[in-house]
């Protein structure tokens, strides 16, 4: 059997193991380790394992991961999700569909602190869904808005997945954070417009909410000043070179933790729980990274990426056609895989092929553009029928709402996301604007 055939067999086996619900880290370790031993022998495999874990985990850039994870744990403990929703709702909730638009804004704000789409959907769903239902919102609009709004956690910086992507392709983390801001804010605006259009076409789906007096508005706004201050401090410090991402993450974790303490929502027991959950999540991420290193070694040894690149060259496929094919794979696999695993699994395979193609831009710009596009389509996969992990999370919180109703509610957001992907493909300058201005 040729090495390329062995590589294809390994990829097929990996997909089978994932379909059988084997944890992706274990699946990558099994396939990567077994395939490497098959092609190179057990001696080279053992020699690689001797230093692989240390080499991978001693990377300084990875120190940002547990700190951002801890910041997300503190944010959940501090109840920032409910504060953000109330602050948005007192300003725009009196409009038709305003409470749903406030939910989108709150998802964006919490995602900026949490950095996880699944966690954002779960947390905001618990906070906002009862309020939407109490005020008579159509179940499809309520659940669809929260499923779509949860996807904002993956892109709006600071984002753990952006850090992992930058490490994989050897891009600058600060530059990736800069590039993600405009697409993330664009998604927030587009989702709010989708809600507005939905209730314009179907007024009974989103009733008019209560109007609050100026005192109540400013009181609710003042309640979220720690979130705004921490976000501006962390992101502004990173963007303008005051802090490294790791330093900014440490400051952010400390600030959000202090906020939870001042609010009386953090004690010794809850602090230990936050640390334990952070340790578990970090260990999961690092184990996936270890599995990815083994898998990448096997794939590189099989020469599968080089053969694929040669096939693309011989087929004379246009670079944009190749990009579209890759993004389609991200959407399909993003339906039933979490976003982090998808990025870690696919990017090391796709990036070498893209790097050899001419998109009319330098390598650094291509890394940035492709990374943001990859994250956007992974977002899309989280709400794509018939699976969509975010849809399943919201359905678990509203199990009396038929799944088809939630998918019905999420479809307008799905269409809007397709337009956003098309816009970012057609105008890379949207992604590259801030890195070029601040670079």
DOTI-632806 format. One record per residue (C-alpha): y, x, z; residue in three letters. Coordinates in pm, whole numbers, padded with zeros to 5 digits, always signed. Example, Ala and Ser with C-alpha at 12.3 -4.5 7.8 and 13.67 -1.06 7.14 Angstrom:
-00450+01230+00780Ala -00106+01367+00714Ser 
END
This chain:
+00000+00000+00000Unk +00344+00133-00093Unk +00609+00182+00172Unk +00824-00093+00015Unk +00533-00338+00034Unk +00481-00241+00397Unk +00848-00312+00462Unk +00826-00655+00300Unk +00509-00731+00497Unk +00689-00629+00817Unk +00986-00856+00743Unk +00748-01145+00671Unk +00559-01084+00996Unk +00887-01073+01187Unk +00989-01413+01052Unk +00648-01556+01144Unk +00678-01426+01501Unk +01028-01573+01531Unk +00902-01907+01396Unk +00630-01897+01664Unk +00910-01869+01924Unk +00826-01513+02022Unk +01143-01366+02181Unk +01329-01183+01906Unk +01351-00860+02103Unk +00971-00855+02146Unk +00920-00947+01780Unk +01141-00660+01661Unk +00973-00411+01897Unk +00626-00518+01780Unk +00711-00507+01409Unk +00938-00202+01427Unk +00706+00005+01646Unk +00391-00099+01463Unk +00543-00047+01120Unk +00685+00294+01210Unk +00346+00407+01344Unk +00175+00277+01030Unk +00403+00470+00794Unk +00471+00784+00997Unk +00196+00796+01260Unk +00192+00751+01637Unk +00313+01105+01706Unk +00654+01061+01541Unk +00682+00714+01701Unk +00627+00855+02051Unk +00871+01136+01978Unk +01132+00878+01877Unk +01069+00658+02180Unk +01124+00956+02410Unk +01499+00958+02345Unk +01569+00631+02162Unk +01663+00417+02464Unk +01893+00682+02611Unk +02058+00752+02277Unk +02124+00383+02215Unk +02233+00274+02562Unk +02446+00576+02647Unk +02698+00476+02379Unk +03032+00441+02556Unk +03137+00143+02344Unk +02848-00062+02485Unk +03004-00047+02832Unk +03236-00325+02718Unk +02946-00571+02689Unk +02862-00628+03059Unk +03232-00641+03145Unk +03305-00917+02893Unk +02988-01097+03005Unk +03108-01078+03367Unk +03449-01212+03262Unk +03275-01513+03108Unk +03075-01573+03426Unk +03390-01561+03637Unk +03568-01797+03394Unk +03292-02054+03431Unk +03294-02016+03809Unk +03675-02049+03825Unk +03667-02385+03648Unk +03898-02262+03375Unk +03731-02495+03124Unk +03858-02808+03302Unk +04203-02654+03356Unk +04234-02570+02987Unk +04128-02918+02878Unk +04370-03088+03115Unk +04658-02866+03005Unk +04593-02946+02637Unk +04533-03315+02705Unk +04858-03380+02894Unk +05054-03258+02590Unk +04868-03421+02299Unk +04625-03670+02456Unk +04860-03965+02397Unk +04819-03931+02021Unk +04535-04113+01849Unk +04242-03872+01866Unk +04454-03643+02084Unk +04190-03600+02353Unk +03942-03471+02093Unk +04207-03233+01957Unk +04271-03118+02314Unk +03898-03048+02341Unk +03921-02823+02033Unk +04212-02632+02187Unk +04030-02598+02518Unk +03719-02468+02339Unk +03933-02205+02167Unk +04092-02101+02496Unk +03764-02087+02687Unk +03596-01908+02397Unk +03863-01639+02418Unk +03759-01573+02778Unk +03386-01643+02747Unk +03307-01492+02406Unk +02991-01699+02353Unk +02955-02006+02130Unk +02652-02150+02307Unk +02813-02104+02650Unk +03140-02255+02524Unk +02962-02560+02382Unk +02759-02610+02700Unk +03046-02561+02945Unk +03305-02762+02755Unk +03050-03034+02684Unk +02993-03086+03055Unk +03367-03101+03122Unk +03500-03296+02824Unk +03220-03528+02711Unk +03246-03762+03013Unk +03622-03792+02957Unk +03585-03874+02588Unk +03324-04136+02661Unk +03528-04289+02944Unk +03823-04332+02709Unk +03613-04505+02442Unk +03574-04232+02182Unk +03313-04292+01915Unk +02995-04101+02016Unk +02971-03931+01675Unk +03329-03799+01696Unk +03294-03695+02061Unk +02970-03501+02023Unk +03056-03365+01677Unk +03391-03229+01799Unk +03233-03047+02093Unk +02948-02904+01885Unk +03196-02770+01630Unk +03453-02661+01889Unk +03188-02456+02066Unk +03155-02232+01763Unk +03505-02095+01828Unk +03365-01880+02109Unk +03197-01640+01868Unk +03505-01535+01673Unk +03820-01557+01883Unk +03854-01218+02052Unk +03741-01075+02280Unk +03394-01136+02135Unk +03077-00955+02239Unk +02925-01011+01896Unk +03223-00842+01728Unk +03164-00542+01953Unk +02795-00527+01857Unk +02879-00562+01487Unk +03136-00283+01508Unk +02882-00053+01673Unk +02616-00129+01411Unk +02838-00053+01110Unk +03043+00215+01291Unk +03367+00019+01262Unk +03662+00034+01499Unk +03630-00233+01772Unk +04007-00271+01808Unk +04043-00326+01432Unk +03768-00591+01438Unk +03947-00775+01720Unk +04270-00764+01522Unk +04099-00900+01211Unk +03935-01190+01397Unk +04250-01341+01544Unk +04398-01515+01235Unk +04061-01660+01113Unk +03992-01779+01469Unk +04330-01951+01502Unk +04286-02091+01151Unk +03955-02248+01256Unk +04120-02405+01561Unk +04395-02555+01347Unk +04152-02679+01082Unk +03926-02846+01341Unk +04227-03024+01496Unk +04329-03146+01148Unk +03974-03271+01088Unk +03996-03482+01405Unk +04334-03615+01295Unk +04201-03708+00951Unk +03891-03868+01107Unk +04092-04103+01328Unk +04337-04175+01046Unk +04049-04302+00833Unk +03876-04469+01130Unk +04137-04550+01399Unk +03892-04708+01644Unk +03696-04380+01668Unk +03970-04206+01869Unk +04183-04433+02091Unk +04534-04351+02203Unk +04533-04179+02541Unk +04764-04190+02841Unk +05115-04047+02818Unk +05206-03807+03098Unk +05552-03745+03241Unk +05716-03400+03205Unk +05636-03306+03565Unk +05264-03363+03518Unk +05271-03169+03193Unk +05431-02862+03343Unk +05207-02880+03649Unk +04894-02877+03429Unk +05041-02599+03215Unk +05119-02383+03519Unk +04757-02420+03629Unk +04643-02217+03328Unk +04901-01939+03350Unk +04633-01694+03476Unk +04429-01757+03160Unk +04728-01703+02933Unk +04838-01393+03124Unk +04489-01239+03118Unk +04443-01318+02748Unk +04779-01168+02654Unk +04717-00865+02875Unk +04367-00799+02741Unk +04427-00872+02373Unk +04782-00737+02364Unk +04671-00421+02543Unk +04389-00369+02294Unk +04596-00451+01985Unk +04882-00219+02073Unk +04667+00067+02199Unk +04763+00040+02567Unk +04398+00000+02674Unk +04066+00086+02522Unk +03839-00220+02481Unk +03638-00111+02787Unk +03950-00074+03001Unk +04080-00410+02880Unk +03744-00574+02957Unk +03751-00430+03310Unk +04105-00561+03363Unk +04007-00900+03224Unk +03697-00928+03443Unk +03899-00831+03750Unk +04177-01077+03664Unk +03947-01374+03602Unk +03742-01287+03912Unk +04060-01274+04120Unk +04164-01611+03978Unk +03831-01763+04082Unk +03870-01609+04430Unk +04225-01745+04475Unk +04108-02091+04363Unk +03842-02079+04634Unk +03559-02096+04383Unk +03416-01749+04438Unk +03238-01641+04752Unk +02973-01384+04835Unk +02688-01601+04711Unk +02855-01704+04385Unk +02967-01343+04323Unk +02608-01225+04352Unk +02502-01505+04118Unk +02766-01398+03861Unk +02650-01036+03882Unk +02285-01140+03849Unk +02351-01361+03545Unk +02560-01084+03387Unk +02276-00839+03445Unk +02024-01073+03286Unk +02241-01141+02981Unk +02324-00772+02937Unk +01959-00672+02969Unk +01868-00928+02702Unk +02133-00791+02465Unk +02030-00430+02525Unk +01662-00511+02475Unk +01747-00676+02142Unk +01943-00363+02047Unk +01643-00145+02134Unk +01418-00363+01922Unk +01670-00345+01638Unk +01672+00036+01652Unk +01292+00043+01620Unk +01298-00212+01340Unk +01575-00028+01155Unk +01377+00296+01176Unk +01077+00125+01021Unk +01285-00047+00750Unk +01461+00279+00662Unk +01127+00459+00645Unk +00993+00191+00410Unk +01290+00251+00177Unk +01326-00126+00146Unk +01712-00128+00156Unk +01726+00147-00108Unk +01484-00044-00330Unk +01684-00364-00283Unk +02006-00180-00374Unk +01836-00039-00685Unk +01716-00387-00782Unk +02070-00524-00745Unk +02202-00242-00965Unk +01938-00299-01232Unk +01989-00677-01224Unk +02361-00613-01277Unk +02453-00876-01021Unk +02824-00914-00954Unk +02927-00789-00608Unk +03054-01135-00513Unk +02718-01287-00610Unk +02542-01046-00375Unk +02789-01132-00099Unk +02729-01505-00148Unk +02352-01455-00135Unk +02383-01267+00194Unk +02612-01529+00345Unk +02365-01800+00246Unk +02091-01613+00432Unk +02317-01598+00739Unk +02372-01974+00724Unk +02002-02055+00687Unk +01879-01824+00961Unk +02176-01906+01180Unk +02038-02259+01207Unk +01749-02157+01431Unk +01847-01814+01565Unk +02122-01734+01811Unk +02422-01561+01657Unk +02378-01228+01835Unk +02017-01189+01723Unk +02110-01283+01368Unk +02385-01021+01349Unk +02167-00749+01501Unk +01875-00833+01274Unk +02051-00881+00939Unk +02355-00653+00936Unk +02164-00320+00940Unk +01971-00442+00637Unk +02261-00595+00444Unk +02539-00346+00508Unk +02385-00046+00324Unk +02347-00261+00013Unk +02704-00390+00030Unk +02845-00043+00092Unk +02734+00069-00255Unk +02909-00219-00433Unk +03265-00222-00560Unk +03477-00499-00407Unk +03804-00331-00492Unk +03867-00211-00137Unk +03786+00093+00075Unk +03480+00110+00302Unk +03671+00043+00624Unk +03831-00272+00481Unk +03494-00388+00348Unk +03338-00347+00694Unk +03612-00563+00845Unk +03601-00832+00576Unk +03222-00858+00574Unk +03206-00867+00955Unk +03446-01159+00985Unk +03274-01346+00700Unk +02935-01288+00865Unk +03056-01429+01196Unk +03218-01730+01029Unk +02898-01826+00845Unk +02691-01767+01159Unk +02929-02018+01322Unk +02850-02250+01034Unk +02478-02208+01098Unk +02526-02332+01456Unk +02622-02678+01326Unk +02417-02688+01003Unk +02161-02972+00968Unk +01876-03015+01034Unk +01879-02770+01328Unk +02215-02633+01447Unk +02181-02486+01796Unk +02519-02616+01913Unk +02422-02967+01806Unk +02105-02945+02016Unk +02304-02824+02317Unk +02546-03117+02295Unk +02258-03358+02233Unk +02100-03233+02557Unk +02419-03334+02739Unk +02437-03673+02562Unk +02072-03759+02506Unk +02155-04130+02472Unk +02344-04052+02150Unk +02102-04033+01853Unk +02084-03691+01693Unk +02182-03838+01357Unk +02508-03961+01511Unk +02594-03612+01632Unk +02517-03464+01290Unk +02724-03744+01134Unk +03014-03645+01357Unk +02976-03275+01286Unk +02965-03306+00906Unk +03346-03323+00855Unk +03375-02998+01050Unk +03092-02850+00844Unk +03279-02929+00521Unk +03599-02784+00668Unk +03413-02464+00755Unk +03288-02435+00398Unk +03649-02449+00280Unk +03744-02181+00533Unk +03464-01953+00411Unk +03581-02007+00051Unk +03939-01927+00154Unk +03841-01603+00330Unk +03625-01502+00032Unk +03906-01567-00214Unk +04180-01410+00000Unk +04053-01107+00197Unk +04415-01038+00288Unk +04396-01312+00552Unk +04139-01103+00739Unk +04302-00766+00670Unk +04662-00866+00742Unk +04679-00783+01114Unk +04476-00458+01093Unk +04712-00335+00821Unk +05024-00439+01011Unk +04911-00290+01343Unk +04715+00005+01204Unk 
END
